[in-house]
């Protein structure tokens, strides 16, 4: 039972990461109509920036702040130079151009930092664990990530529903041309929105640094999972991204932790381990397929205006 | 469309392809025959992707999955011959005819299941879902410890056996690959011009209208998806034989990206484009590092992708027709 609780929290914490990546992805697609494969690269850049900046300044908090700034600037630069030219192109062109961006970003990071992973330590203030329930110890850092994720989700929700910028974002996702005609600088809004998505991805990368090794290609694994999240939640829906991310995070973590043991109740241990490993690595895709069969447009479908 | 100029061009190209091993042997560069085989194999795979991508308008980002499944069928059957064990009650096999046929059938089946699911959606969903399903199969093969997991299967028995042809000889193997490539090129020409091909292209151009005309759009798309999967499976089976080795890398998502790049580089929606694209891609991959080394940029030798990435972006932004399109434009053709 305690083990289950611990794994459940791990799943939620993983879901928070996925939400941070998927939120940017889904907003960018929902509003600009661009599928951005390089979003995973921003996650990687955030992680590298945090690792390097923490090394230099000796402060993890400062490292995070620098990572946010760097990923935001890189994101806006990418939008300004390349993504901007892709708004009116079909998805195939967007996929290929951003795939080219990934090749470039990964190779650049390899040249700058080599192939050995960088390591980032959990900051002292967040090191150690707390007793969340009598007898259950849980790492403080992972709890902090969950709290941060909830905070970010809340801020994003407030921005979108309560501010003028959020109103423009919502309006832009329904009818981009109408918003432009009403005198809003759409180009600037897109650049800023892209930067915001990049900051989220970079933040996720920076927070992930102490948990997974910081290496080239770390973003793409997360990116594909974020795609699954977005497909489950419904493209363009931030709420869908949140629900999808938690679902994927929990299913994946619990599947890996318990599926082999569960199968041992029915079959001999050797084949249970084999099949369990295979099945748990496929579990989230099976969930995705199931969602697709029931609701082809995701759990929270958003009617995206045809651009 | 088959005018005299095209006929001369096609005959010349086929003759040149047939003479490749002789020319390379004459130049003393026999090792490049392997590269020629890979060009034929990847040309076949890219061509199959182009059927759904270029003609069907379905942006599948998971085509490497079928390539990999075909390869694993060959690899697993060969593994069981070497191992002497049976798979689900059946013996393994080294016979090319049987295992390649099985590779085609099984990858077609996988394409049918995943295609039926993916085609419930369209647009950007379709891209993400095909990518996700391909990744699912990737992790499935990684988790199969019996077949090497991450490391994959080495075919210790060497290439499959074909009656009367020695596949272990690189030149013979090249001719087998070339035969398949030419046969499928011809088949695809016929397919694209058939009623089926016309309907498929019409679905790309205006799906709503085709539906209004009473056409079962999804059925046509699924049929194209399955054909593409089957041909990719054959290409995978050939590649497993070429390398005598199969690993989850065959299904890695970057492989799907590579196949897409080949299609775009050569010219999307053209018959020969993907093959030219495959040749250009594989030659760039082999020679770009050497070129950087020779021209005094040794840093880029290992990191040629830092040039290739931006090159790809430029092609996408400014040279939409790919090599075939650029060439046609230079000749003054106005086809497509």
Interface residues (C-beta under 8 A of the other chain):
Chain A: X29 X35 X82 X85 X89 X91 X92 X93 X95 X96 X97 X99 X100 X101 X102 X103 X104 X105 X106 X107 X108 X110 X111 X220 X224 X227 X228 X230 X231 X235 X274 X277 X278 X281 X282 X285 X288 X289 X292 X293 X296 X297
Chain B: X53 X59 X61 X117 X120 X121 X123 X124 X125 X127 X128 X129 X131 X132 X133 X135 X136 X139 X140 X142 X143 X144 X145 X146 X253 X257 X260 X261 X264 X268 X299 X303 X305 X306 X308 X309 X310 X311 X312 X313 X316 X317 X320
